[in-house]
Amino acid sequence: MNQPKQFSSPKEREEYIASLSAYALLLSSLNNDADYLATRNEREIAILSIIATAPELCDEKNIRELVEAKIVPEKYILNREKRTTGRSGVTNLYERKIRGVVESSVADNFSMPKYNIDTIIHELIHVLGSASITTNCDTLQQHEEFNEKFKNTRMMIIEGTVEGMTRNVMSTPRFFEICEERNYTPKPISNNYDLEVGLIGLMNLAYNDDFEKWHALGPKYESVFFTEERTLPRSLRVIFEMFGTFYTNERDSAIDDRVANYNNNTTTTTPLEYHKKLPAWITAIVRKLVPELIEANLNQEAVVRLHDYLNKIERVFTDLEFDKVGLLPLCNSLRAHYPLDFSRVNKILENVPEAKPITLFSSGKVKVTSEYPRLKLEAEALRSEIFDPVVRAKYIETLQRCREEESMIKYAEYLKAKHGDKLKVRTPREFLQKVSTIALACQDWDTLFYLDTLTDETSKISRKSKLESLKNEREAEKSIESYFENLHQTR
């Protein structure tokens, strides 16, 4: 496929989706590879959702690539003396890692999905792009020359595009319908690509999905960003080439160092310092995109994405303590031009009945509760109207909070089963720190990030808590290691 497929009518589009989906399921039914069968349900959900979201970028050839892509599982076993490490940071307990797709013992013990559907979709979109690029380049040398030409910016653009496409796939009504048809509950996760998704997402909106087309259709697609013509986007490329290495490479290097030194008490984790001009470069890119986005006349779906991208960029500025003085007016001007209408969301939530909170821990004056029952009712109510983009965005946010609260409840149940009435804590913060310690031992980063945002009447768990709790990770391992190992011996 060298150009996006054109549809003459919505009916033709739906017929194409149905035909290509049937073809994908047929190929899937013929694939008897043991490793494929282990993730067949998730793979089929992912492929069907990709087809439904972007049929114009799919044909039989690249769908066959997705179904037949070889995924080799590896098994890491807990070894106190010589830990196995990987880019994902997952180093202990029993698990299967499949090209970034992890099946952890946590899945069995705490009722979580065995395989990460987010990562499967993300990796398959990579496969979609890689297959097209390899096919469309006449030789491997041309492929390598292409990568070399844009090495400073390529990873930022590709990861931003792919993760953005992953979010889009998982934000469509059809994705949730496919999951429901298979009685599958996705567990949203966090990722490290907020800046990439934010910046590339804004550029993608401004230039009519050009980055998605470039990624899926290969380098022969004349992307406005990669051509040599003296168009406006070319000046953005110059900025990207300046700071690509100052962000992507520095960030990846820092992640590698933290993984390599995980549980090494002689190494302290210090905040990463980026190039001092990085905030100004990011702001310059957003400034150049503002007039393009205002003239784009975005539809409601795109407006929801726009707000998400702006929030991601602002969050990076907050986390890295960048000066926002130049960025905020630009973001606010776009929000004012494309406001979100929450009236339907508010009306739906007004009609949700009250629900009694779940008590996670109670002893003396200390009581910690979860609003999970209420959140679940809100998610169910919002689910009924997810064809409205704003409602759907709120539904996804609520669904993620439900999953985080579910993890909290499971960890609390584990503490109760292990300690009974002997569990002594003086404040809600102490209890949440114990939950945080178990989450850390389980490498459950999503729950850790969630715990960092929680506040209670006593205090707030600071962002440093997950770094502080590294000291207690050994203790947490000792308390749950035998439980996990005994469970696996009975599999």
Secondary structure, DSSP 8 states (H G I E B T S, - for coil): --S----SSHHHHHHHHHHHHHHHHHHHHH---HHHHHTHHHHHHHHHHHHHH-GGG--HHHHHHHHH-----EEE---SSS----TT---SSSEEEETTEEEEHHHHHTT--SS-HHHHHHHHHHHHHHHHHHHHSSSHHHHHHHHHHTHHHHHHHHHHHHHHHHHHHTTSHHHHHHHHHTT--------S-HHHHHHHHHHHHHTTTHHHHHHHH-TTS--TTTS-S--HHHHHHHHHHHHHIIIIIHHHHHHHHHHHTTT-TT---------TTHHHHHHHHHHHHHHHHHHT---HHHHHHHHHHHHHHHHHHHHTT---TTHHHHHHHHHHHS----HHHHHHHHTS-----EEEEEETTEEEEE-HHHHHHHHHHHHTTTTSHHHHHHHHHHHHHHHHHHHHHHHHHHHHHHHGGG---SSHHHHHHHHHHHHHHTT-HHHHHHHHH-B-SS-B--TTHHHHGGGGHHHHHHHHHHHHHHHHHT-
